Amino acid sequence: MKIHDISIPITPAMPTFPGDPPVRVTPEKQITQGDAANVSHLSLGNHTGTHVDPPVHFVPGGKTVDQLDLRALVGPARVVDLTRVERTITASDLARARIPRRTKRVLFKTRNSMLWERANFQTDFVALAPDAAQWLIGRGVQLVGIDYLSIEAFDAREPQTHRLLLGAGIVIVEGLNLRAIAPGAYSLVCLPLKIAGGDGAPARAVLIES
């Protein structure tokens, strides 16, 4: 069994979505300063790095992150190679990708995974078009993941892709790093922090290759 960590390390130097809180890790107790243990204060937005969007993120009254059915976040998943897509993943792209009919968890590997090498937030990331969201809804997908900080185009006038997916009860995982992952079938384990009433939460996500 081989385990691939597809999460982004949390660090003050990491890119964050414009307007989101910055990451701060501040030592509160230090053994080198005479304390009995090392303890740090962590401050960050709940949509930092690798994170999960539950329905309530864009759907009033939708499920919060602590209410999600964990069966959607754990199980067989398919990594789909869309690295040739320049800017927007469309329904036509998904049709050409030949995703198996019964796939319930889809992770899109795009050129975004190369963007993690850049310290600052990049606005030209690959995103999912609303018609592609409709295509996934029609297929009965339960979870969709992408390899940058939003599944929605940065210049989108309205968050249609988020609203479509979350409105259909599909869990969104953003901020994955799939650069070293070959396309194909895996087992996904993605567990967000159990934040009561949370509209999102950082997560540790791994793919298991048997």
Secondary structure, DSSP 8 states (H G I E B T S, - for coil): -EEEE------TTS---TTS---EEEEEE-GGGT-SS-EEEEE--TT-SSEEE-GGGTSTT---GGGS-GGGTEEEEEEEE-TT--SEE-HHHHHHHT--TT--EEEEE-GGGGGGGSSS--S---EE-HHHHHHHHHTT--EEEESSS-SS-TT-SS-HHHHHHHHTT-EEEE----TT--SEEEEEEEEE---TT-S-EEEEEEEEE-
